[in-house]
């Protein structure tokens, strides 16, 4: 009887410890978030984007965070499935490709997990995500091509260097230029993906130079690829920039790229804002407080910069990185 009493007391003590541990975990108040993004090595834009999320989504700000980085859509899909299994509260997603997400997002919704898109849109029903905080990639392409047409060149012989195929950024920055090719207003000298990579972009331009095919425009879908293209021009002794042989266009507005505009070595750079984390944080806090979100889609305000008008003030205000 004495031993039975002893075991009962011990059992009650263990049960209380388990309950206290469970209460402590529940009472921590941390919001469990899974973030899926492209790797920071992808570009200066992405490095700034990743740093922005790391700054906002912290334990000190009330979050327990897990992250996964990949440029491959299938790897991102697998990571999302794992985050759903792990029962995150929120899934934040910058998809490598616009298609293929319906099943995973449906599973997230069934599990009560709220999904936020950032940076890029998806081809998915709006009911499958809570909100999207994104750039208008199509507008970026339209703005860039409108600027290019305003240059009124006698001929437009274009090397088009694309980003990762199927991504929202690639599609948006491609479509306006593709329309000019199809209408016969511009000539497609080359159109090839470098998957955001500087070295691959250099190889593409080197190949065109070696072919002796004339060109006078390089339209690169990010700054890194524009930099690689310019390296090929420099190696071949081909001039570029304002009043030179080749117009150079990039996207993302890294400070080093905008300095190339200021020096008139490049001609145009399209802005793409990487700062979505604080907006999503505010939305999550609203939902946690039982409030409803005022908007399903928040579009970052962005513009293009022309080497003829850019100032140091623009670089200080809008440039990314150092």
C-alpha positions as CSV (number, residue, x, y, z in Angstrom):
1,X,0.0,0.0,0.0
2,X,2.9,2.3,0.9
3,X,4.6,1.5,-2.5
4,X,1.3,2.1,-4.3
5,X,0.9,5.5,-2.7
6,X,4.5,6.3,-3.6
7,X,3.9,5.4,-7.3
8,X,0.6,7.3,-7.4
9,X,2.4,10.5,-6.1
10,X,5.2,10.0,-8.6
11,X,2.7,9.5,-11.4
12,X,0.8,12.6,-10.5
13,X,4.1,14.6,-10.4
14,X,5.1,13.4,-13.9
15,X,1.7,14.2,-15.3
16,X,1.9,17.7,-13.9
17,X,5.3,18.2,-15.4
18,X,4.0,17.1,-18.8
19,X,1.1,19.5,-18.5
20,X,3.3,22.4,-17.5
21,X,5.6,21.7,-20.4
22,X,2.6,21.6,-22.8
23,X,1.2,24.8,-21.3
24,X,4.6,26.5,-21.5
25,X,4.8,25.6,-25.2
26,X,1.3,26.8,-25.9
27,X,1.8,29.9,-23.8
28,X,5.0,30.9,-25.6
29,X,2.8,32.7,-28.1
30,X,5.1,32.1,-31.0
31,X,3.5,31.9,-34.5
32,X,4.8,29.0,-36.5
33,X,5.8,30.1,-40.0
34,X,7.3,28.3,-43.0
35,X,9.0,30.5,-45.6
36,X,9.8,29.2,-49.1
37,X,11.9,31.4,-51.3
38,X,14.6,31.4,-53.9
39,X,18.2,31.3,-52.5
40,X,19.9,34.6,-51.7
41,X,22.6,33.7,-54.2
42,X,20.2,34.1,-57.1
43,X,20.7,37.8,-57.3
44,X,21.2,41.1,-55.4
45,X,17.4,41.5,-55.4
46,X,17.0,38.1,-53.8
47,X,19.7,38.7,-51.2
48,X,17.8,41.9,-50.2
49,X,14.5,40.0,-50.1
50,X,15.9,37.2,-47.9
51,X,17.5,39.7,-45.6
52,X,14.2,41.6,-45.3
53,X,12.4,38.5,-44.2
54,X,15.1,37.5,-41.8
55,X,14.9,40.9,-40.2
56,X,11.1,40.8,-39.7
57,X,10.3,37.2,-39.0
58,X,12.2,36.6,-35.8
59,X,11.6,35.1,-32.3
60,X,11.7,38.5,-30.8
61,X,8.9,39.6,-33.1
62,X,6.8,36.6,-32.1
63,X,7.7,33.9,-34.7
64,X,9.1,30.4,-34.8
65,X,10.5,30.3,-38.4
66,X,11.5,27.5,-40.7
67,X,12.9,28.4,-44.2
68,X,13.6,26.6,-47.4
69,X,15.5,27.9,-50.5
70,X,15.4,26.5,-54.0
71,X,15.2,27.6,-57.6
72,X,13.4,24.4,-58.5
73,X,9.6,24.2,-58.3
74,X,9.5,20.5,-57.4
75,X,11.8,21.0,-54.5
76,X,9.7,24.0,-53.3
77,X,6.6,21.9,-53.6
78,X,8.1,19.1,-51.4
79,X,9.2,21.7,-48.8
80,X,5.7,23.1,-48.7
81,X,4.2,19.6,-48.2
82,X,6.7,19.1,-45.3
83,X,5.7,22.4,-43.7
84,X,2.1,21.4,-43.9
85,X,3.0,18.1,-42.2
86,X,4.8,20.1,-39.5
87,X,1.6,22.1,-38.9
88,X,2.9,25.6,-39.5
89,X,0.4,28.3,-38.8
90,X,1.4,30.3,-41.9
91,X,3.1,29.4,-45.2
92,X,4.9,32.3,-47.0
93,X,5.7,31.6,-50.6
94,X,7.8,33.0,-53.4
95,X,7.3,30.3,-56.1
96,X,10.0,29.3,-58.5
97,X,7.2,28.7,-61.2
98,X,3.7,30.0,-61.5
99,X,2.1,26.6,-62.1
100,X,1.7,23.4,-60.2
101,X,0.7,24.7,-56.8
102,X,-3.1,23.9,-56.6
103,X,-2.8,20.6,-54.8
104,X,-0.3,21.7,-52.2
105,X,-2.3,24.9,-51.5
106,X,-5.5,23.0,-51.2
107,X,-3.8,20.7,-48.7
108,X,-2.7,23.7,-46.7
109,X,-6.2,25.2,-46.7
110,X,-7.7,21.9,-45.5
111,X,-5.1,21.8,-42.7
112,X,-6.1,25.3,-41.6
113,X,-2.8,26.8,-42.7
114,X,-3.0,30.4,-44.1
115,X,-0.9,31.0,-47.2
116,X,0.7,34.3,-48.2
117,X,2.3,34.9,-51.6
118,X,5.2,37.4,-51.8
119,X,7.3,38.8,-54.6
120,X,5.5,36.7,-57.3
121,X,2.0,35.6,-58.2
122,X,0.8,32.1,-58.9
123,X,-1.7,30.6,-61.4
124,X,-4.0,29.5,-58.6
125,X,-7.5,30.3,-57.3
126,X,-7.5,33.2,-55.0
127,X,-9.4,31.1,-52.4
128,X,-6.2,29.1,-51.9
129,X,-4.2,31.9,-50.4
130,X,-4.9,34.6,-47.8
131,X,-3.2,37.5,-49.6
132,X,-0.4,38.3,-52.1
133,X,2.2,41.0,-51.6
134,X,3.9,41.2,-54.9
135,X,5.5,43.1,-57.7
136,X,3.5,43.7,-60.9
137,X,6.0,41.9,-63.2
138,X,3.9,42.6,-66.3
139,X,3.9,46.3,-65.6
140,X,7.7,46.1,-65.2
141,X,8.0,44.6,-68.7
142,X,5.5,47.1,-70.1
143,X,7.4,50.1,-68.6
144,X,10.7,48.8,-69.9
145,X,9.5,48.2,-73.4
146,X,7.6,51.5,-73.5
147,X,10.9,53.2,-72.6
148,X,12.8,51.3,-75.3
149,X,10.3,52.3,-78.0
150,X,10.6,55.9,-76.9
151,X,14.3,55.8,-77.9
152,X,13.1,55.7,-81.5
153,X,16.0,53.6,-82.8
154,X,16.1,53.1,-86.6
155,X,16.3,49.4,-86.0
156,X,15.8,47.2,-82.9
157,X,18.0,44.2,-83.0
158,X,17.6,42.7,-79.6
159,X,19.4,40.1,-77.5
160,X,16.9,39.0,-74.9
161,X,18.3,37.3,-71.9
162,X,15.6,35.6,-69.8
163,X,15.3,34.7,-66.2
164,X,14.2,31.3,-64.8
165,X,11.6,30.1,-67.2
166,X,8.0,29.9,-65.9
167,X,8.7,32.3,-63.0
168,X,6.3,35.2,-62.6
169,X,9.3,37.6,-63.1
170,X,10.4,36.0,-66.3
171,X,6.9,35.8,-67.8
172,X,6.1,39.5,-66.9
173,X,9.4,40.9,-68.2
174,X,9.2,38.8,-71.3
175,X,5.6,39.3,-72.6
176,X,5.8,43.0,-73.6
177,X,9.0,42.4,-75.5
178,X,7.7,39.2,-77.1
179,X,4.7,41.2,-78.4
180,X,7.1,43.6,-80.2
181,X,8.9,40.6,-81.8
182,X,5.6,39.1,-83.0
183,X,4.5,42.4,-84.4
184,X,7.7,42.7,-86.3
185,X,8.6,46.1,-84.7
186,X,11.7,44.5,-83.1
187,X,14.0,41.7,-84.3
188,X,14.8,38.8,-81.9
189,X,18.5,38.3,-82.5
190,X,18.6,35.8,-79.6
191,X,16.2,34.9,-76.8
192,X,17.6,32.5,-74.2
193,X,17.4,31.9,-70.5
194,X,20.4,32.4,-68.3
195,X,18.4,31.5,-65.2
196,X,19.4,34.8,-63.5
197,X,23.1,33.8,-63.8
198,X,25.8,36.3,-64.8
199,X,28.2,33.8,-66.3
200,X,25.5,32.2,-68.4
201,X,24.4,35.6,-69.7
202,X,28.0,36.4,-70.7
203,X,28.1,33.1,-72.7
204,X,24.9,34.0,-74.5
205,X,26.2,37.3,-75.7
206,X,29.6,35.9,-76.6
207,X,27.8,33.4,-78.8
208,X,25.9,36.1,-80.6
209,X,29.1,38.2,-81.0
210,X,30.9,35.2,-82.5
211,X,28.0,34.7,-84.9
212,X,28.5,38.2,-86.4
213,X,24.8,38.8,-86.1
214,X,24.2,42.6,-85.7
215,X,22.5,43.8,-82.4
216,X,22.0,47.1,-80.7
217,X,20.0,46.3,-77.6
218,X,20.5,43.9,-74.7
219,X,17.4,43.4,-72.6
220,X,18.4,41.3,-69.6
221,X,15.8,40.4,-67.1
222,X,17.9,41.1,-64.0
223,X,21.0,43.2,-63.2
224,X,23.3,40.2,-62.8
225,X,22.6,39.0,-66.3
226,X,23.0,42.5,-67.7
227,X,26.4,42.6,-65.9
228,X,27.5,39.4,-67.6
229,X,26.3,40.7,-71.0
230,X,28.3,43.8,-70.6
231,X,31.4,41.8,-69.7
232,X,31.1,40.1,-73.0
233,X,30.8,43.4,-74.8
234,X,33.8,44.8,-73.0
235,X,35.9,41.7,-74.0
236,X,34.9,42.2,-77.6
237,X,35.6,46.0,-77.6
238,X,31.9,46.9,-78.2
239,X,30.8,50.1,-76.7
240,X,27.6,50.3,-74.6
241,X,25.5,52.9,-72.8
242,X,24.3,56.4,-73.6
243,X,25.2,57.3,-77.2
244,X,27.2,54.1,-77.7
245,X,26.8,51.0,-79.9
246,X,24.5,49.0,-77.6
247,X,21.7,49.9,-75.3
248,X,21.9,47.9,-72.0
249,X,18.7,47.2,-69.9
250,X,18.5,45.5,-66.6
251,X,16.0,45.0,-63.7
252,X,16.1,45.1,-59.9
253,X,17.9,48.4,-59.2
254,X,20.9,47.2,-57.3
255,X,23.0,50.2,-56.3
256,X,26.0,49.0,-58.3
257,X,23.7,48.7,-61.4
258,X,22.2,52.2,-60.9
259,X,25.8,53.6,-60.6
260,X,26.4,52.1,-64.1
261,X,23.4,54.2,-65.3
262,X,24.7,57.3,-63.6
263,X,28.1,56.7,-65.4
264,X,26.0,56.3,-68.6
265,X,27.5,52.8,-69.1
266,X,24.0,51.3,-69.0
267,X,20.8,52.9,-70.3
268,X,17.8,51.6,-68.2
269,X,17.0,49.7,-65.0
270,X,13.6,48.6,-63.9
271,X,12.7,48.7,-60.2
272,X,11.6,45.6,-58.3
273,X,11.0,46.1,-54.6
274,X,12.1,43.2,-52.4
275,X,10.5,44.6,-49.2
276,X,7.3,42.7,-48.5
277,X,8.0,41.2,-45.1
278,X,6.7,44.0,-42.9
279,X,3.5,44.2,-44.9
280,X,2.9,40.4,-44.4
281,X,3.8,40.7,-40.7
282,X,1.2,43.4,-40.3
283,X,-1.4,41.2,-42.1
284,X,-0.6,38.2,-39.9
285,X,-0.9,40.3,-36.7
286,X,-4.3,41.5,-38.0
287,X,-5.5,37.9,-38.5
288,X,-4.2,36.9,-35.1
289,X,-6.2,39.7,-33.6
290,X,-9.3,38.4,-35.3
291,X,-9.5,41.2,-37.9
292,X,-10.1,40.8,-41.6
293,X,-7.6,41.9,-44.3
294,X,-8.5,45.0,-46.3
295,X,-7.0,43.7,-49.5
296,X,-6.4,40.4,-51.2
297,X,-3.5,41.8,-53.3
298,X,-1.0,44.4,-52.4
299,X,1.2,45.6,-55.3
300,X,4.5,47.3,-54.7
301,X,4.9,50.7,-56.2
302,X,7.8,50.6,-58.7
303,X,9.2,52.5,-61.7
304,X,12.0,52.5,-64.2
305,X,15.2,54.6,-64.3
306,X,16.8,56.2,-67.3
307,X,20.5,57.0,-67.5
308,X,19.7,60.4,-68.9
309,X,17.8,61.5,-65.8
310,X,19.0,59.3,-62.9
311,X,20.6,61.1,-59.9
312,X,22.7,60.1,-56.9
313,X,19.6,60.8,-54.8
314,X,17.7,58.1,-56.8
315,X,20.5,55.6,-56.1
316,X,20.5,56.5,-52.4
317,X,16.7,56.2,-52.1
318,X,15.9,53.2,-54.4
319,X,19.2,51.2,-54.8
320,X,19.6,47.8,-53.2
321,X,22.7,46.6,-51.4
322,X,25.9,48.5,-51.2
